[in-house]
Amino acid sequence: MNILIALHNLMRWIVIIMAVVALYRAYAGWFGKKDFSELDRKVGVFFGMSMDIQMLLGIILWIFGLWGWKVFGTANSAYFAIEHAPVMVLAVVLSHIGSITARRAKDSQDKHKSAALWFSASVLLVLIAIPWMQRPLLPHL
């Protein structure tokens, strides 16, 4: 189980890096009035994929670890069991909505704007729900 916790912790940084890249490209495209390129689309998809992998690791930890359904009612893990998981699932959903709405928008400005707004909402939830004080910044393998 410790390796999964370490992977989940490490994956947090990949998600944050992908989020920064996706947000940069979306806002630079929106405010810079740039064309929505294939790279912009792929960056959004990779951001969503990193969120999916992180969620899969989280679900495995929630089901089999000491922070999920096994510990309902205990004060120590109420955060992970009740608060962290739903907020992160919502963040994953918002990241995918951002990719989908950007792809379906009619022009480049709308594509970038949609990606920027939905990705921002997703990233805000991620930053709020990361247990910054309960987990080390880097995983201990």
Secondary structure, 3 states (H helix, E strand, C coil): CHHHHHHHHHHHHHHHHHHHHHHHHHHHHHHCCCCCCHHHHHHHHHHHHHHHHHHHHHHHHHHHCCCCHHHCCCCCCHHHHHHHHHHHHHHHHHHHHHHHHHHHCCCHHHHHHHHHHHHHHHHHHHHHHCCCCCCCCCCCC
